[in-house]
Amino acid sequence: MAVDATMFQEALVPLALTLLAGLSTGIGSAIALLVKRVHPGFLRLMLGFSAGVMLYVSFTELLGAGIEELGFIGGNIAFFLGIAFIAGIDFFVPHEFLAERLPKPKGGGHSRVLRAGLLTAFGMMIHNFPEGMAVFASALQDPQLGLSLAVAIGIHNIPEGIAVSMPIYSATGNRWYAFRVSFLSGLAEPLGAIIAGLWLLPFLTPQVMGGLLAAVGGLMTFISFDEILPISYHREESNGALTLAHEAIIGIIAGMFVMAISLALF
């Protein structure tokens, strides 16, 4: 079945939102290259906010949509299949911020740091791909929900852009090259949305959409616990000890609260 003009028009807003989320990686790239230091407390607050939005939406909207269309068992199966899908990607294509563990070189051309940056960029691309599909599917069902997810994912894409561009710039001394590699890693999200649109739109039914949204909820839940919360929940003291980062907790609660208000109003 071909994608007709009406289906294409319906996909424009989801595609735009996914592009917005992907381009946030470029914001992180620019911050890393133009600003000497981003305050860690603010970054933890924003990451916590992102996790709060995604977790609240996952359990109140996305999983609920799956249960409504597929029943309790079917909706939960789709939810945990979403977790298994992104966990499999995370296992086979790890994307730890390896550059954070490497010493910065005194001069340009440090091959290990460059390799770490490029590997991080590759891992980000693989992980951003299903995120793009998630935003697209959610926005197709409910533009307001899609916007919320796009903002949440966009926020957590900013430090990803920083993680990719900083080591590449440190190794090469080339700001434009570092920005370009980091920026391109974020474009995997709209690419995932395009492929999802080409595959989903011709065969979309309420049951397919419900199952997909529940799977997206599982995907978002895994991303929150595996990627966002671990790097936002603790801070390192001057003596090297890790302590609880209250900024992250405030951000989580604020994200949930804002999401609850927005869902109630819209």
Secondary structure, 3 states (H helix, E strand, C coil): CCCCHHHHHHHHHHHHHHHHHHHHHHHHHHHHHHCCCCCHHHHHHHHHHHHHHHHHHHHHHHHHHHHHHHHHHHHHHHHHHHHHHHHHHHHHCCCCCHHHHCCCCCCCCCHHHHHHHHHHHHHHHHHHHHHHHHHHHHHHHCHHHHHHHHHHHHHHHHHHHHHHHHHHHHHHCCHHHHHHHHHHHHCHHHHHHHHHHHHHHHHCCHHHHHHHHHHHHHHHHHHHHHHHHHHHCEEECCCCCEEECHHHHHHHHHHHHHHHHHHHHC
